[in-house]
Each structure stands twice: as C-alpha cells, then as structure tokens.
Amino acid sequence: MKSNCFVLWLLGPTSSGKTTIAEYCVKEMCKQNHPFIHYDGDEIRDIFGSTLDFSEESRLRVVRTLVYLSNKSVKAGLNVVVSALTANEDARIYVKKNIDNLILGYVKCPIEICARRDPKGLYKKAFNKEIDTLIGVNMPYIEPDNPDIILYSEQYSLAAIYKQIIKYLNTARYLIKKDHSE
C-alpha cells in the first residue's frame, strides 16, 4: 500500500531561507493536525561531525542520510520537510530516484541577498578567502531543472510562501481534509 505522505525537499543556496521556511511550514501544519517532521542538512552534518568535509562524497553522504530518514518517516505516517543545499546533480538525481511522493521545492534567492543575510558568516569567510567550499561563491549554484514549486524567499513573506506551498499540496491532493462528521 502506497502512503499518501510526502517529502517536501527544499533546496537552494546557503542562506536562501530553506530552514526558516521548513520550520515555519512544520509549525503551521502541526497546528492543522497534519503529522510533520523536519530534517535539516546542517543537523546531519552536526551528527557526523568532523567525519564530513565539503567534498562531493560528503555532501552526497548527507543527502543519502536525509533520504533514508525521510523514507523511514513517510513509512511511519509522517509528512517530511527537508531543508538541504542539494547543489550537486548527482545528489538531486539520487533524491529523485529514491523518494516516492517527492515534491521538489527550489528556494530561489539571489546570492547577493543570501550574502547579506549570512547568519553563519560563511559568505564573509568565502569573500575573504578563508574558505573555498561555499557553493554560490567559490563555485556556481546551478538551479535545479523542473522543480515542482519555486519559492521566492526574497520577494515574499513566510506566510505567503506557506500559502503557496499549501496551494500546491492541495492541488496535488496531498492534503485531504478528513471528514469528522462520521
């Protein structure tokens, strides 16, 4: 039996708003009694600690872990929101091939705006040549091909982005209101 639960995978450059949007969505969806969980790429990095660097291999290991956790959660009856850079094409292909009921959401934000936000100071470090692994500065962030939904975090409020996501989920028939009159 195929689950009606889904994985909303939010990808985009560092500081584009992926985690903020994911946390807002989970909070709002839980208010509506929809079972949700959020997994973040940085949390996975924190778990593995110094065993991960920023090579393609390490980035793919983070993505594989997020895919595994997402699939386990969906099987348990939870909807999932993932926030992760997912910049490499091999990682994107892996996600698409290994998650059923996947909704790929691209959090689109110009790198200049991401650099102004920069809560972790990564852009500053990259511009000062203290790090050379920041995708978007040291190498281009390639936009995904054909995401299911594009979320413009520079242009719209969290509430407006959330409404856009809900509209998509309703149109795609992932959120079906239960009739409690029975």
N, C-alpha and C positions, 0 to 999 in steps of 0.2 A: 504494500500500500504506500503510495507516494504522499509525502507530507505536504500540507498547504503552507507550512512555514517557509520562510525565505531568508536569504542573506543579502543585505544591502551593503555592498562593498564600496566604501568611499575612498577614492584615490585622488591624488593631486599633490602639488609641490608642498614642501615643508612650509608651515605657517599659512597655508591656504584656508584653514578653518575646518579641516576634516574632523578632528577630535571634538571641537566645540559643537559642530553640527550633530555629530553622533551622540554626544552626551545630552544635548537638547532633545533630540528625537526620542531617545530611550526614556527620558524623564516624562515627556508628553505622552508617549504611547502607553507607558505604565499607568498613567492617570486614566487612560481609556480601557484599562484591564486587558491590554494585549501583552502577552509574555515576551519580554525582550531582554537581550544581554548585549553588551558592547565589549568588543576586543580591540585593542589598540596596538599598532606595531611597536611603539615605544615600550609598552608594558612587556611585550615578548622579549625585546632587547634587554630590558632590565632583568628579566628572569635568567636569561642565558649569560648575562654579564660580559666579562672580558673574553669569553669564548667566541664572540661575534665581532667582526670588524665591519667595514662598509664595502667589502668586495661583493661581486655579483653572487658568489656562493653563499655568503652570509645573508645577503638580502633575500635570496631565494629560500633559505632556511627559515627566516621569519615568516615569509608568505606561506610556506608549507605548514608551519605550525598553526598559523591563523586559519588555514583551510581545514586542517584536522579538527581544531576546536569548534569551528563553525559547523562542520558536518555533524559532530557529536551533539552539539546543542540543538540543531534542527531535528535530529532523530529523537531528542528528548522533549520535543514540543515547544522549543523556544524559537522566536524570530531573532535574527542576529544582525547587528550593525558592526561592521569592521571599518576602522579608520587606519589606513596604511598608505605610505608613499606609492608603492607598487609601480615604480618607474620603468623597470626593465620589461621588455616584451616577453621574455621567457616566463617571467613571473605572472604576467597578465594572461598568457596562454594557459599556464598551469591552473590559475584561478578559474578560468572559463571552462576548462576540461573537467575539473574536479568538484565543482559545486553545482548541485541541482537547485533550481529556483533562485538563481543568481540575478540580482539587479545591480548592474554596474553604474555607480554614480560618480561622475567626474566633478570634483570641486575645483572650478575654474577661477583662478585669481592671477593677475599679472605678478611676475616675480618682483617687480618694484614694490608692489603693495605688500607681498609676503615679507620682503626685506624690511619694510617699515614696521611691520608687526613684530617679527623676530623675537618672540618671548624667550627663546633659549640662547640667543646671541650667536646662532650659527652663521647667519649671513654676514655679520660683522667679522667673525673669525675667517670666513671664506674670503671676504674682500681684503682682509689684512694678511692673507696668505698663511694663516695659522693652521687651517685645514684645507685639504684639497679634494674632499669627497662629497661636497654638497651639490646634489643634483639641482640644476637650475642656475648655478653659478659656475662651478668647475666643469660641468658637462650639461648639455641641454636637458630640460624636462620635456619629453616628447608626449604630446597629448594622446590619449587613447583613441583608437578607432571605434566609432559607433558605440559610445556608452549609451546605456538605456535612458539616463537622465543627466542633464548638465545643470549644476548648481553654481550660480554666480555669486560667490561669497563677498565680493567687493561691492556689488550693486544692491543686494537685497538683505533685509534683516533676517535674523534667525527664524522669527515667526513666519515670514514669507517663504523662506526656504523649506521650512517644515510643512507648510500648506502645499507647496509644490510636490514634496515627497508623498504626502497623504493622497493628493490627487492622483499621482502615478499609481500608488498602491491600490487605490480603489478602482481605477480604470483597468489595471491588470488583474483585478479580482483577488488580490492577496488579502485584503482586509474585508471580510464579510461580516457584517453586523449580525450578531446572534439574536434570534427572536426569543425574548424571555417571557412571552405570553403563554407558552405551552404549559 
